[in-house]
Amino acid sequence: MKPKRIYLYTESHLPENGWFQGCLRCASITARLQLHKTIIMADLTKEVYVYICPPCQKSLTISIEEQAFQHICAQVLDEYQTPVEPKPPSPRSVSSNESTN
C-alpha cells in the first residue's frame, strides 16, 4: 500500500499543491523536502515531510550534532565524578587460635 504523505510548511502566497512552500523554520521559499518521520499503523503508513531551506537544515544539523556532543560530554563527566566507594577486603575467618598462642 502506498504511504499517505503529509507536508509541513509555513503558509505563504504560494498555491498549496505547488513544489515551492515556506520553510517551516524561517518561512523563506524553498523546494527542499526532508523526511521527518514515518508513522506505521495497522492499515496505513504515513510519511511526514518538512519543507526546510538549506541554511535552516544546516543550522539544525549543527545544533543536533552539538546536542549529541554535549550529551556525550555530560555522560563522561557523570562517570568521572561518580564517587567510587572503596571496598575493603572482607575479614578472614579464623578457625582456631593456635597462631596467637
Biopython code that builds the backbone (N, CA, C, O; Angstrom):
import numpy as np
from Bio.PDB.StructureBuilder import StructureBuilder

atoms = [
    (1, "MET", "N", (0.836, -1.180, 0.000)),
    (1, "MET", "CA", (0.000, 0.000, 0.000)),
    (1, "MET", "C", (0.883, 1.246, 0.000)),
    (1, "MET", "O", (1.865, 1.316, 0.740)),
    (2, "LYS", "N", (0.541, 2.204, -0.811)),
    (2, "LYS", "CA", (1.298, 3.444, -0.936)),
    (2, "LYS", "C", (1.076, 4.304, 0.319)),
    (2, "LYS", "O", (-0.062, 4.482, 0.751)),
    (3, "PRO", "N", (2.170, 4.840, 0.907)),
    (3, "PRO", "CA", (2.004, 5.643, 2.125)),
    (3, "PRO", "C", (1.335, 6.986, 1.844)),
    (3, "PRO", "O", (1.495, 7.561, 0.767)),
    (4, "LYS", "N", (0.588, 7.471, 2.826)),
    (4, "LYS", "CA", (-0.013, 8.796, 2.735)),
    (4, "LYS", "C", (1.065, 9.804, 3.109)),
    (4, "LYS", "O", (1.749, 9.627, 4.117)),
    (5, "ARG", "N", (1.225, 10.843, 2.325)),
    (5, "ARG", "CA", (2.255, 11.850, 2.584)),
    (5, "ARG", "C", (1.625, 13.094, 3.198)),
    (5, "ARG", "O", (0.596, 13.589, 2.737)),
    (6, "ILE", "N", (2.261, 13.572, 4.229)),
    (6, "ILE", "CA", (1.833, 14.792, 4.909)),
    (6, "ILE", "C", (2.975, 15.784, 4.791)),
    (6, "ILE", "O", (4.127, 15.444, 5.062)),
    (7, "TYR", "N", (2.661, 17.013, 4.387)),
    (7, "TYR", "CA", (3.682, 18.044, 4.187)),
    (7, "TYR", "C", (3.492, 19.153, 5.210)),
    (7, "TYR", "O", (2.390, 19.675, 5.380)),
    (8, "LEU", "N", (4.583, 19.510, 5.893)),
    (8, "LEU", "CA", (4.559, 20.595, 6.864)),
    (8, "LEU", "C", (5.340, 21.777, 6.304)),
    (8, "LEU", "O", (6.469, 21.618, 5.841)),
    (9, "TYR", "N", (4.738, 22.963, 6.348)),
    (9, "TYR", "CA", (5.377, 24.166, 5.825)),
    (9, "TYR", "C", (4.709, 25.382, 6.436)),
    (9, "TYR", "O", (3.655, 25.277, 7.064)),
    (10, "THR", "N", (5.323, 26.523, 6.249)),
    (10, "THR", "CA", (4.752, 27.792, 6.673)),
    (10, "THR", "C", (3.871, 28.316, 5.551)),
    (10, "THR", "O", (4.282, 28.324, 4.391)),
    (11, "GLU", "N", (2.670, 28.751, 5.885)),
    (11, "GLU", "CA", (1.764, 29.276, 4.861)),
    (11, "GLU", "C", (2.376, 30.498, 4.180)),
    (11, "GLU", "O", (3.064, 31.307, 4.803)),
    (12, "SER", "N", (2.104, 30.601, 2.887)),
    (12, "SER", "CA", (2.618, 31.726, 2.103)),
    (12, "SER", "C", (1.623, 32.055, 0.995)),
    (12, "SER", "O", (0.515, 31.519, 0.975)),
    (13, "HIS", "N", (2.008, 32.922, 0.088)),
    (13, "HIS", "CA", (1.170, 33.303, -1.048)),
    (13, "HIS", "C", (1.140, 32.219, -2.130)),
    (13, "HIS", "O", (0.397, 32.335, -3.104)),
    (14, "LEU", "N", (1.944, 31.170, -1.959)),
    (14, "LEU", "CA", (2.058, 30.126, -2.983)),
    (14, "LEU", "C", (0.886, 29.149, -2.912)),
    (14, "LEU", "O", (0.281, 28.979, -1.854)),
    (15, "PRO", "N", (0.561, 28.497, -4.053)),
    (15, "PRO", "CA", (-0.518, 27.502, -4.041)),
    (15, "PRO", "C", (-0.170, 26.312, -3.135)),
    (15, "PRO", "O", (0.993, 25.918, -3.045)),
    (16, "GLU", "N", (-1.170, 25.749, -2.474)),
    (16, "GLU", "CA", (-0.953, 24.650, -1.517)),
    (16, "GLU", "C", (-0.320, 23.418, -2.159)),
    (16, "GLU", "O", (0.481, 22.742, -1.515)),
    (17, "ASN", "N", (-0.652, 23.116, -3.389)),
    (17, "ASN", "CA", (-0.157, 21.901, -4.038)),
    (17, "ASN", "C", (1.063, 22.147, -4.906)),
    (17, "ASN", "O", (1.394, 21.306, -5.741)),
    (18, "GLY", "N", (1.735, 23.262, -4.736)),
    (18, "GLY", "CA", (2.903, 23.561, -5.550)),
    (18, "GLY", "C", (4.170, 22.915, -5.026)),
    (18, "GLY", "O", (4.191, 22.359, -3.928)),
    (19, "TRP", "N", (5.218, 22.993, -5.816)),
    (19, "TRP", "CA", (6.515, 22.425, -5.445)),
    (19, "TRP", "C", (7.227, 23.285, -4.416)),
    (19, "TRP", "O", (8.015, 22.774, -3.619)),
    (20, "PHE", "N", (6.963, 24.565, -4.424)),
    (20, "PHE", "CA", (7.627, 25.504, -3.518)),
    (20, "PHE", "C", (6.675, 25.870, -2.378)),
    (20, "PHE", "O", (5.485, 26.106, -2.587)),
    (21, "GLN", "N", (7.234, 25.910, -1.174)),
    (21, "GLN", "CA", (6.464, 26.296, 0.013)),
    (21, "GLN", "C", (7.380, 27.069, 0.950)),
    (21, "GLN", "O", (8.582, 27.180, 0.709)),
    (22, "GLY", "N", (6.806, 27.598, 2.011)),
    (22, "GLY", "CA", (7.586, 28.331, 3.001)),
    (22, "GLY", "C", (8.308, 27.370, 3.938)),
    (22, "GLY", "O", (7.717, 26.415, 4.442)),
    (23, "CYS", "N", (9.584, 27.634, 4.163)),
    (23, "CYS", "CA", (10.377, 26.841, 5.109)),
    (23, "CYS", "C", (9.657, 26.850, 6.455)),
    (23, "CYS", "O", (9.206, 27.900, 6.915)),
    (24, "LEU", "N", (9.552, 25.708, 7.069)),
    (24, "LEU", "CA", (8.830, 25.596, 8.335)),
    (24, "LEU", "C", (9.499, 26.396, 9.447)),
    (24, "LEU", "O", (8.842, 26.811, 10.402)),
    (25, "ARG", "N", (10.796, 26.609, 9.323)),
    (25, "ARG", "CA", (11.538, 27.298, 10.378)),
    (25, "ARG", "C", (11.620, 28.809, 10.158)),
    (25, "ARG", "O", (11.399, 29.576, 11.094)),
    (26, "CYS", "N", (11.936, 29.252, 8.926)),
    (26, "CYS", "CA", (12.166, 30.682, 8.695)),
    (26, "CYS", "C", (11.200, 31.298, 7.690)),
    (26, "CYS", "O", (11.222, 32.513, 7.493)),
    (27, "ALA", "N", (10.359, 30.503, 7.056)),
    (27, "ALA", "CA", (9.333, 30.941, 6.099)),
    (27, "ALA", "C", (9.887, 31.363, 4.740)),
    (27, "ALA", "O", (9.111, 31.822, 3.902)),
    (28, "SER", "N", (11.187, 31.231, 4.478)),
    (28, "SER", "CA", (11.693, 31.544, 3.138)),
    (28, "SER", "C", (11.196, 30.475, 2.161)),
    (28, "SER", "O", (10.926, 29.341, 2.558)),
    (29, "ILE", "N", (11.082, 30.835, 0.917)),
    (29, "ILE", "CA", (10.528, 29.936, -0.101)),
    (29, "ILE", "C", (11.586, 28.889, -0.473)),
    (29, "ILE", "O", (12.738, 29.216, -0.758)),
    (30, "THR", "N", (11.161, 27.637, -0.461)),
    (30, "THR", "CA", (12.083, 26.540, -0.767)),
    (30, "THR", "C", (11.330, 25.375, -1.394)),
    (30, "THR", "O", (10.120, 25.231, -1.221)),
    (31, "ALA", "N", (12.070, 24.547, -2.124)),
    (31, "ALA", "CA", (11.520, 23.311, -2.665)),
    (31, "ALA", "C", (12.143, 22.095, -1.958)),
    (31, "ALA", "O", (11.837, 20.950, -2.293)),
    (32, "ARG", "N", (13.011, 22.357, -0.988)),
    (32, "ARG", "CA", (13.706, 21.272, -0.289)),
    (32, "ARG", "C", (12.791, 20.584, 0.718)),
    (32, "ARG", "O", (12.189, 21.222, 1.581)),
    (33, "LEU", "N", (12.709, 19.289, 0.582)),
    (33, "LEU", "CA", (11.913, 18.471, 1.492)),
    (33, "LEU", "C", (12.818, 17.543, 2.275)),
    (33, "LEU", "O", (13.833, 17.064, 1.770)),
    (34, "GLN", "N", (12.437, 17.302, 3.503)),
    (34, "GLN", "CA", (13.166, 16.351, 4.335)),
    (34, "GLN", "C", (12.148, 15.433, 4.999)),
    (34, "GLN", "O", (11.169, 15.899, 5.582)),
    (35, "LEU", "N", (12.382, 14.124, 4.907)),
    (35, "LEU", "CA", (11.508, 13.172, 5.590)),
    (35, "LEU", "C", (11.726, 13.328, 7.080)),
    (35, "LEU", "O", (12.833, 13.117, 7.577)),
    (36, "HIS", "N", (10.686, 13.692, 7.787)),
    (36, "HIS", "CA", (10.789, 13.918, 9.223)),
    (36, "HIS", "C", (10.486, 12.652, 10.007)),
    (36, "HIS", "O", (11.192, 12.323, 10.960)),
    (37, "LYS", "N", (9.435, 11.940, 9.606)),
    (37, "LYS", "CA", (9.006, 10.785, 10.386)),
    (37, "LYS", "C", (8.136, 9.877, 9.534)),
    (37, "LYS", "O", (7.405, 10.340, 8.658)),
    (38, "THR", "N", (8.221, 8.596, 9.794)),
    (38, "THR", "CA", (7.319, 7.621, 9.183)),
    (38, "THR", "C", (6.480, 7.011, 10.290)),
    (38, "THR", "O", (7.008, 6.499, 11.277)),
    (39, "ILE", "N", (5.181, 7.069, 10.118)),
    (39, "ILE", "CA", (4.253, 6.525, 11.114)),
    (39, "ILE", "C", (3.598, 5.299, 10.509)),
    (39, "ILE", "O", (2.924, 5.387, 9.483)),
    (40, "ILE", "N", (3.796, 4.163, 11.144)),
    (40, "ILE", "CA", (3.233, 2.914, 10.637)),
    (40, "ILE", "C", (2.083, 2.516, 11.546)),
    (40, "ILE", "O", (2.252, 2.327, 12.750)),
    (41, "MET", "N", (0.907, 2.394, 10.939)),
    (41, "MET", "CA", (-0.286, 1.981, 11.662)),
    (41, "MET", "C", (-0.730, 0.636, 11.101)),
    (41, "MET", "O", (-0.142, 0.145, 10.137)),
    (42, "ALA", "N", (-1.740, 0.046, 11.682)),
    (42, "ALA", "CA", (-2.183, -1.282, 11.266)),
    (42, "ALA", "C", (-2.567, -1.334, 9.789)),
    (42, "ALA", "O", (-2.170, -2.257, 9.078)),
    (43, "ASP", "N", (-3.331, -0.355, 9.328)),
    (43, "ASP", "CA", (-3.811, -0.388, 7.948)),
    (43, "ASP", "C", (-3.327, 0.781, 7.101)),
    (43, "ASP", "O", (-3.774, 0.946, 5.966)),
    (44, "LEU", "N", (-2.416, 1.598, 7.638)),
    (44, "LEU", "CA", (-1.994, 2.793, 6.932)),
    (44, "LEU", "C", (-0.580, 3.184, 7.350)),
    (44, "LEU", "O", (-0.201, 3.050, 8.514)),
    (45, "THR", "N", (0.184, 3.665, 6.388)),
    (45, "THR", "CA", (1.509, 4.218, 6.665)),
    (45, "THR", "C", (1.497, 5.678, 6.261)),
    (45, "THR", "O", (1.025, 6.028, 5.179)),
    (46, "LYS", "N", (2.022, 6.539, 7.140)),
    (46, "LYS", "CA", (2.093, 7.970, 6.854)),
    (46, "LYS", "C", (3.549, 8.405, 6.852)),
    (46, "LYS", "O", (4.331, 8.005, 7.714)),
    (47, "GLU", "N", (3.902, 9.225, 5.877)),
    (47, "GLU", "CA", (5.228, 9.824, 5.823)),
    (47, "GLU", "C", (5.064, 11.328, 6.013)),
    (47, "GLU", "O", (4.315, 11.974, 5.280)),
    (48, "VAL", "N", (5.756, 11.873, 6.985)),
    (48, "VAL", "CA", (5.669, 13.294, 7.274)),
    (48, "VAL", "C", (6.919, 13.971, 6.707)),
    (48, "VAL", "O", (8.039, 13.664, 7.114)),
    (49, "TYR", "N", (6.716, 14.890, 5.770)),
    (49, "TYR", "CA", (7.801, 15.636, 5.140)),
    (49, "TYR", "C", (7.746, 17.083, 5.604)),
    (49, "TYR", "O", (6.671, 17.630, 5.850)),
    (50, "VAL", "N", (8.910, 17.690, 5.718)),
    (50, "VAL", "CA", (9.019, 19.076, 6.148)),
    (50, "VAL", "C", (9.740, 19.871, 5.057)),
    (50, "VAL", "O", (10.778, 19.446, 4.551)),
    (51, "TYR", "N", (9.177, 21.025, 4.704)),
    (51, "TYR", "CA", (9.880, 21.959, 3.818)),
    (51, "TYR", "C", (10.869, 22.726, 4.682)),
    (51, "TYR", "O", (10.485, 23.415, 5.627)),
    (52, "ILE", "N", (12.152, 22.595, 4.345)),
    (52, "ILE", "CA", (13.193, 23.276, 5.116)),
    (52, "ILE", "C", (14.295, 23.745, 4.169)),
    (52, "ILE", "O", (14.817, 22.963, 3.375)),
    (53, "CYS", "N", (14.638, 25.013, 4.261)),
    (53, "CYS", "CA", (15.644, 25.579, 3.355)),
    (53, "CYS", "C", (17.047, 25.113, 3.766)),
    (53, "CYS", "O", (17.242, 24.723, 4.917)),
    (54, "PRO", "N", (18.022, 25.144, 2.855)),
    (54, "PRO", "CA", (19.382, 24.677, 3.172)),
    (54, "PRO", "C", (20.030, 25.357, 4.388)),
    (54, "PRO", "O", (20.636, 24.662, 5.204)),
    (55, "PRO", "N", (19.928, 26.698, 4.546)),
    (55, "PRO", "CA", (20.554, 27.297, 5.736)),
    (55, "PRO", "C", (19.954, 26.783, 7.053)),
    (55, "PRO", "O", (20.675, 26.534, 8.018)),
    (56, "CYS", "N", (18.632, 26.631, 7.075)),
    (56, "CYS", "CA", (17.994, 26.127, 8.302)),
    (56, "CYS", "C", (18.356, 24.663, 8.543)),
    (56, "CYS", "O", (18.583, 24.257, 9.682)),
    (57, "GLN", "N", (18.409, 23.880, 7.481)),
    (57, "GLN", "CA", (18.777, 22.473, 7.638)),
    (57, "GLN", "C", (20.203, 22.367, 8.172)),
    (57, "GLN", "O", (20.488, 21.533, 9.031)),
    (58, "LYS", "N", (21.094, 23.212, 7.663)),
    (58, "LYS", "CA", (22.476, 23.178, 8.128)),
    (58, "LYS", "C", (22.561, 23.557, 9.602)),
    (58, "LYS", "O", (23.282, 22.917, 10.367)),
    (59, "SER", "N", (21.830, 24.591, 10.002)),
    (59, "SER", "CA", (21.885, 25.001, 11.408)),
    (59, "SER", "C", (21.273, 23.943, 12.314)),
    (59, "SER", "O", (21.727, 23.760, 13.443)),
    (60, "LEU", "N", (20.249, 23.246, 11.834)),
    (60, "LEU", "CA", (19.672, 22.163, 12.633)),
    (60, "LEU", "C", (20.656, 21.014, 12.774)),
    (60, "LEU", "O", (20.778, 20.425, 13.848)),
    (61, "THR", "N", (21.358, 20.694, 11.694)),
    (61, "THR", "CA", (22.349, 19.617, 11.742)),
    (61, "THR", "C", (23.447, 19.957, 12.737)),
    (61, "THR", "O", (23.864, 19.113, 13.529)),
    (62, "ILE", "N", (23.906, 21.187, 12.689)),
    (62, "ILE", "CA", (24.966, 21.599, 13.613)),
    (62, "ILE", "C", (24.465, 21.526, 15.047)),
    (62, "ILE", "O", (25.170, 21.028, 15.925)),
    (63, "SER", "N", (23.261, 22.015, 15.293)),
    (63, "SER", "CA", (22.765, 22.016, 16.658)),
    (63, "SER", "C", (22.495, 20.602, 17.153)),
    (63, "SER", "O", (22.699, 20.312, 18.332)),
    (64, "ILE", "N", (22.037, 19.713, 16.266)),
    (64, "ILE", "CA", (21.807, 18.328, 16.669)),
    (64, "ILE", "C", (23.139, 17.671, 17.010)),
    (64, "ILE", "O", (23.241, 16.962, 18.010)),
    (65, "GLU", "N", (24.163, 17.902, 16.186)),
    (65, "GLU", "CA", (25.489, 17.352, 16.493)),
    (65, "GLU", "C", (26.030, 17.939, 17.783)),
    (65, "GLU", "O", (26.645, 17.236, 18.585)),
    (66, "GLU", "N", (25.801, 19.231, 17.981)),
    (66, "GLU", "CA", (26.262, 19.881, 19.209)),
    (66, "GLU", "C", (25.546, 19.295, 20.426)),
    (66, "GLU", "O", (26.167, 19.057, 21.461)),
    (67, "GLN", "N", (24.237, 19.062, 20.298)),
    (67, "GLN", "CA", (23.483, 18.465, 21.399)),
    (67, "GLN", "C", (23.989, 17.059, 21.710)),
    (67, "GLN", "O", (24.128, 16.688, 22.875)),
    (68, "ALA", "N", (24.262, 16.284, 20.670)),
    (68, "ALA", "CA", (24.774, 14.926, 20.876)),
    (68, "ALA", "C", (26.139, 14.968, 21.556)),
    (68, "ALA", "O", (26.417, 14.183, 22.462)),
    (69, "PHE", "N", (26.990, 15.895, 21.108)),
    (69, "PHE", "CA", (28.317, 16.039, 21.720)),
    (69, "PHE", "C", (28.196, 16.449, 23.186)),
    (69, "PHE", "O", (28.901, 15.913, 24.040)),
    (70, "GLN", "N", (27.315, 17.387, 23.478)),
    (70, "GLN", "CA", (27.114, 17.822, 24.861)),
    (70, "GLN", "C", (26.591, 16.670, 25.722)),
    (70, "GLN", "O", (26.973, 16.540, 26.885)),
    (71, "HIS", "N", (25.720, 15.837, 25.152)),
    (71, "HIS", "CA", (25.188, 14.685, 25.879)),
    (71, "HIS", "C", (26.302, 13.688, 26.211)),
    (71, "HIS", "O", (26.369, 13.170, 27.326)),
    (72, "ILE", "N", (27.167, 13.427, 25.243)),
    (72, "ILE", "CA", (28.293, 12.511, 25.479)),
    (72, "ILE", "C", (29.209, 13.078, 26.552)),
    (72, "ILE", "O", (29.647, 12.354, 27.445)),
    (73, "CYS", "N", (29.500, 14.376, 26.466)),
    (73, "CYS", "CA", (30.362, 15.013, 27.468)),
    (73, "CYS", "C", (29.750, 14.903, 28.858)),
    (73, "CYS", "O", (30.454, 14.624, 29.828)),
    (74, "ALA", "N", (28.441, 15.122, 28.958)),
    (74, "ALA", "CA", (27.767, 15.039, 30.249)),
    (74, "ALA", "C", (27.833, 13.624, 30.812)),
    (74, "ALA", "O", (28.032, 13.442, 32.013)),
    (75, "GLN", "N", (27.666, 12.622, 29.951)),
    (75, "GLN", "CA", (27.747, 11.230, 30.409)),
    (75, "GLN", "C", (29.146, 10.900, 30.927)),
    (75, "GLN", "O", (29.302, 10.298, 31.990)),
    (76, "VAL", "N", (30.156, 11.303, 30.162)),
    (76, "VAL", "CA", (31.537, 11.024, 30.572)),
    (76, "VAL", "C", (31.847, 11.740, 31.877)),
    (76, "VAL", "O", (32.481, 11.169, 32.765)),
    (77, "LEU", "N", (31.405, 12.985, 31.998)),
    (77, "LEU", "CA", (31.644, 13.750, 33.213)),
    (77, "LEU", "C", (30.933, 13.113, 34.408)),
    (77, "LEU", "O", (31.495, 13.055, 35.502)),
    (78, "ASP", "N", (29.717, 12.640, 34.209)),
    (78, "ASP", "CA", (28.995, 11.962, 35.292)),
    (78, "ASP", "C", (29.731, 10.710, 35.746)),
    (78, "ASP", "O", (29.826, 10.443, 36.944)),
    (79, "GLU", "N", (30.254, 9.941, 34.793)),
    (79, "GLU", "CA", (31.001, 8.734, 35.152)),
    (79, "GLU", "C", (32.285, 9.098, 35.891)),
    (79, "GLU", "O", (32.683, 8.414, 36.834)),
    (80, "TYR", "N", (32.927, 10.175, 35.459)),
    (80, "TYR", "CA", (34.172, 10.615, 36.076)),
    (80, "TYR", "C", (33.931, 11.093, 37.503)),
    (80, "TYR", "O", (34.748, 10.845, 38.390)),
    (81, "GLN", "N", (32.816, 11.774, 37.724)),
    (81, "GLN", "CA", (32.546, 12.351, 39.033)),
    (81, "GLN", "C", (31.827, 11.407, 39.983)),
    (81, "GLN", "O", (31.672, 11.731, 41.161)),
    (82, "THR", "N", (31.391, 10.270, 39.517)),
    (82, "THR", "CA", (30.723, 9.317, 40.397)),
    (82, "THR", "C", (31.726, 8.810, 41.415)),
    (82, "THR", "O", (32.758, 8.245, 41.051)),
    (83, "PRO", "N", (31.422, 9.012, 42.707)),
    (83, "PRO", "CA", (32.386, 8.562, 43.715)),
    (83, "PRO", "C", (32.496, 7.039, 43.728)),
    (83, "PRO", "O", (31.502, 6.318, 43.638)),
    (84, "VAL", "N", (33.691, 6.597, 43.839)),
    (84, "VAL", "CA", (33.954, 5.163, 43.919)),
    (84, "VAL", "C", (34.176, 4.837, 45.378)),
    (84, "VAL", "O", (35.120, 5.323, 46.000)),
    (85, "GLU", "N", (33.302, 4.013, 45.918)),
    (85, "GLU", "CA", (33.445, 3.652, 47.321)),
    (85, "GLU", "C", (34.497, 2.559, 47.438)),
    (85, "GLU", "O", (34.450, 1.557, 46.725)),
    (86, "PRO", "N", (35.437, 2.760, 48.335)),
    (86, "PRO", "CA", (36.450, 1.714, 48.493)),
    (86, "PRO", "C", (35.804, 0.453, 49.047)),
    (86, "PRO", "O", (34.908, 0.505, 49.889)),
    (87, "LYS", "N", (36.272, -0.644, 48.565)),
    (87, "LYS", "CA", (35.746, -1.921, 49.015)),
    (87, "LYS", "C", (36.872, -2.647, 49.739)),
    (87, "LYS", "O", (37.698, -3.312, 49.113)),
    (88, "PRO", "N", (36.898, -2.515, 51.063)),
    (88, "PRO", "CA", (37.968, -3.191, 51.790)),
    (88, "PRO", "C", (37.796, -4.699, 51.717)),
    (88, "PRO", "O", (36.687, -5.203, 51.537)),
    (89, "PRO", "N", (38.892, -5.404, 51.857)),
    (89, "PRO", "CA", (38.766, -6.863, 51.821)),
    (89, "PRO", "C", (37.939, -7.334, 53.005)),
    (89, "PRO", "O", (38.003, -6.768, 54.096)),
    (90, "SER", "N", (37.172, -8.369, 52.768)),
    (90, "SER", "CA", (36.349, -8.897, 53.858)),
    (90, "SER", "C", (37.257, -9.569, 54.892)),
    (90, "SER", "O", (38.282, -10.152, 54.538)),
    (91, "PRO", "N", (36.876, -9.485, 56.168)),
    (91, "PRO", "CA", (37.716, -10.088, 57.211)),
    (91, "PRO", "C", (37.818, -11.595, 57.024)),
    (91, "PRO", "O", (36.885, -12.265, 56.581)),
    (92, "ARG", "N", (38.985, -12.089, 57.382)),
    (92, "ARG", "CA", (39.200, -13.537, 57.272)),
    (92, "ARG", "C", (38.646, -14.209, 58.520)),
    (92, "ARG", "O", (38.747, -13.692, 59.633)),
    (93, "SER", "N", (38.085, -15.323, 58.304)),
    (93, "SER", "CA", (37.588, -16.066, 59.457)),
    (93, "SER", "C", (38.720, -16.980, 59.971)),
    (93, "SER", "O", (39.445, -17.605, 59.197)),
    (94, "VAL", "N", (38.834, -17.026, 61.265)),
    (94, "VAL", "CA", (39.874, -17.833, 61.912)),
    (94, "VAL", "C", (39.201, -19.008, 62.561)),
    (94, "VAL", "O", (38.275, -18.848, 63.357)),
    (95, "SER", "N", (39.672, -20.207, 62.219)),
    (95, "SER", "CA", (39.037, -21.398, 62.779)),
    (95, "SER", "C", (39.605, -21.777, 64.148)),
    (95, "SER", "O", (38.947, -22.462, 64.931)),
    (96, "SER", "N", (40.833, -21.325, 64.431)),
    (96, "SER", "CA", (41.401, -21.653, 65.747)),
    (96, "SER", "C", (42.327, -20.507, 66.182)),
    (96, "SER", "O", (42.666, -19.634, 65.383)),
    (97, "ASN", "N", (42.715, -20.525, 67.413)),
    (97, "ASN", "CA", (43.589, -19.503, 67.964)),
    (97, "ASN", "C", (45.030, -20.001, 68.092)),
    (97, "ASN", "O", (45.801, -19.430, 68.864)),
    (98, "GLU", "N", (45.402, -21.016, 67.382)),
    (98, "GLU", "CA", (46.724, -21.607, 67.504)),
    (98, "GLU", "C", (47.830, -20.642, 67.133)),
    (98, "GLU", "O", (48.889, -20.672, 67.760)),
    (99, "SER", "N", (47.639, -19.807, 66.163)),
    (99, "SER", "CA", (48.710, -18.909, 65.740)),
    (99, "SER", "C", (48.908, -17.768, 66.710)),
    (99, "SER", "O", (49.966, -17.139, 66.692)),
    (100, "THR", "N", (47.959, -17.478, 67.537)),
    (100, "THR", "CA", (48.102, -16.385, 68.503)),
    (100, "THR", "C", (48.662, -16.847, 69.833)),
    (100, "THR", "O", (48.894, -16.008, 70.702)),
    (101, "ASN", "N", (48.889, -18.117, 70.038)),
    (101, "ASN", "CA", (49.443, -18.629, 71.303)),
    (101, "ASN", "C", (50.918, -18.555, 71.332)),
    (101, "ASN", "O", (51.536, -18.945, 72.323)),
]
sb = StructureBuilder()
sb.init_structure("model")
sb.init_model(0)
sb.init_chain("A")
sb.init_seg("    ")
for serial, (resi, resn, name, xyz) in enumerate(atoms, 1):
    if name == "N":
        sb.init_residue(resn, " ", resi, " ")
    sb.init_atom(name, np.array(xyz, "f"), 0.0, 1.0, " ", f" {name:<3s}", serial, name[0])
structure = sb.get_structure()
